[in-house]
Amino acid sequence: MNMDTKTILSGIVSWLNENYNQDSPKYNIFVGSKPEVIKYDDHTAISLWSCGAIVCIGSILYFLQEDDGNWSMGENEDGSWYGLQSSFSIGWAKSFADALTRLIDYTKENGEPVYFSGTDVLCHYSL
């Protein structure tokens, strides 16, 4: 992950902490953040699910974790980053899948088509 991406994700974590914490009407202690897709900027969208967020920057996805309305991200001493989610309980799978579907639909509506090189075959959409 390059420094610009780290900076963007760190800014998103700060923004989420201000807007999707336990004091926010958009957060429920039992089910997490209100499921929605948020336009963060012209090239970034955030899809919230019950235990985290899927962040799309251009056409690359990043997975942020959340615990009781607290979002975190930072660098460990070894240079690895914490707050990027790599696993979760199967109990959250439906919420995650729904968030991913909402994000796919959002990028289709708001993004630009990307085609396989040298063809007119659609690959995906990019913000």
C-alpha positions as CSV (number, residue, x, y, z in Angstrom):
1,M,0.0,0.0,0.0
2,N,1.5,3.4,-1.0
3,M,1.6,6.4,1.3
4,D,-1.2,8.2,-0.5
5,T,-3.5,5.2,0.1
6,K,-2.5,5.1,3.8
7,T,-3.2,8.8,4.1
8,I,-6.6,8.4,2.5
9,L,-7.5,5.4,4.7
10,S,-6.3,7.2,7.8
11,G,-8.5,10.2,6.9
12,I,-11.5,7.9,6.4
13,V,-10.9,6.3,9.8
14,S,-10.9,9.7,11.4
15,W,-14.1,10.7,9.5
16,L,-15.8,7.4,10.5
17,N,-14.9,8.0,14.2
18,E,-16.5,11.5,14.0
19,N,-19.6,10.3,12.2
20,Y,-20.2,6.6,12.9
21,N,-19.5,6.2,16.6
22,Q,-21.7,5.1,19.5
23,D,-23.1,8.6,19.9
24,S,-24.2,8.8,16.2
25,P,-27.8,8.1,15.2
26,K,-26.3,6.1,12.3
27,Y,-24.8,3.5,14.7
28,N,-26.5,0.8,16.8
29,I,-24.5,-1.0,19.5
30,F,-26.1,-4.3,18.5
31,V,-26.0,-4.2,14.7
32,G,-23.3,-1.6,14.0
33,S,-23.3,1.1,11.4
34,K,-26.4,1.9,9.3
35,P,-25.8,0.0,6.0
36,E,-25.2,2.6,3.3
37,V,-22.7,3.7,0.6
38,I,-21.1,7.0,1.2
39,K,-19.4,9.1,-1.4
40,Y,-16.2,10.2,0.4
41,D,-14.7,12.0,-2.7
42,D,-14.9,11.6,-6.5
43,H,-12.6,8.5,-6.4
44,T,-13.6,7.0,-3.0
45,A,-16.7,5.3,-1.7
46,I,-17.4,3.7,1.7
47,S,-19.9,0.9,2.1
48,L,-20.7,0.2,5.7
49,W,-21.7,-3.1,7.2
50,S,-22.3,-4.4,10.7
51,C,-18.7,-4.8,11.7
52,G,-16.7,-2.6,9.4
53,A,-16.4,-0.8,6.1
54,I,-15.4,-1.6,2.6
55,V,-13.6,1.3,1.0
56,C,-13.3,1.5,-2.7
57,I,-10.5,3.8,-4.0
58,G,-10.7,3.9,-7.7
59,S,-11.3,0.2,-8.3
60,I,-9.3,-1.3,-5.3
61,L,-11.1,-2.4,-2.2
62,Y,-9.8,-2.1,1.4
63,F,-11.5,-3.5,4.5
64,L,-11.6,-1.5,7.7
65,Q,-12.6,-2.9,11.0
66,E,-14.8,-1.4,13.7
67,D,-15.4,-2.4,17.3
68,D,-18.3,-0.8,19.3
69,G,-18.2,2.3,17.1
70,N,-14.5,2.7,17.4
71,W,-12.6,2.8,14.1
72,S,-8.8,2.4,14.1
73,M,-5.9,2.2,11.8
74,G,-2.2,2.6,12.3
75,E,1.2,1.2,11.7
76,N,2.9,-1.4,13.8
77,E,6.6,-1.4,14.6
78,D,7.2,-3.9,11.8
79,G,5.6,-1.7,9.2
80,S,2.4,-3.6,8.9
81,W,-0.9,-1.9,9.4
82,Y,-3.6,-2.6,11.9
83,G,-7.3,-1.8,11.4
84,L,-7.3,-3.4,8.0
85,Q,-9.6,-6.4,8.4
86,S,-8.6,-9.8,7.1
87,S,-11.2,-12.0,8.8
88,F,-14.5,-12.0,10.7
89,S,-17.2,-14.4,12.0
90,I,-19.5,-16.1,9.5
91,G,-22.3,-14.4,11.5
92,W,-21.4,-11.1,9.8
93,A,-21.2,-12.6,6.3
94,K,-24.7,-11.6,5.1
95,S,-24.1,-8.0,6.2
96,F,-20.7,-8.0,4.5
97,A,-22.1,-9.5,1.3
98,D,-24.9,-6.9,1.2
99,A,-22.4,-4.1,1.7
100,L,-20.3,-5.5,-1.2
101,T,-23.4,-5.7,-3.4
102,R,-24.3,-2.1,-2.6
103,L,-20.8,-1.0,-3.5
104,I,-20.8,-2.9,-6.8
105,D,-24.1,-1.1,-7.7
106,Y,-22.7,2.2,-6.6
107,T,-19.6,1.9,-8.8
108,K,-21.7,0.8,-11.7
109,E,-23.9,3.9,-11.3
110,N,-21.2,6.5,-10.5
111,G,-18.0,5.1,-12.0
112,E,-16.4,4.8,-15.4
113,P,-16.3,1.4,-17.3
114,V,-13.0,-0.4,-17.5
115,Y,-12.5,-2.8,-20.4
116,F,-10.2,-5.7,-20.8
117,S,-7.1,-4.4,-22.6
118,G,-7.7,-3.9,-26.4
119,T,-11.3,-5.1,-26.3
120,D,-14.8,-3.8,-25.8
121,V,-15.5,-6.4,-23.1
122,L,-16.4,-4.8,-19.8
123,C,-14.2,-5.8,-16.9
124,H,-15.6,-3.6,-14.1
125,Y,-16.2,0.1,-13.1
126,S,-13.8,2.4,-11.4
127,L,-14.5,5.6,-9.4
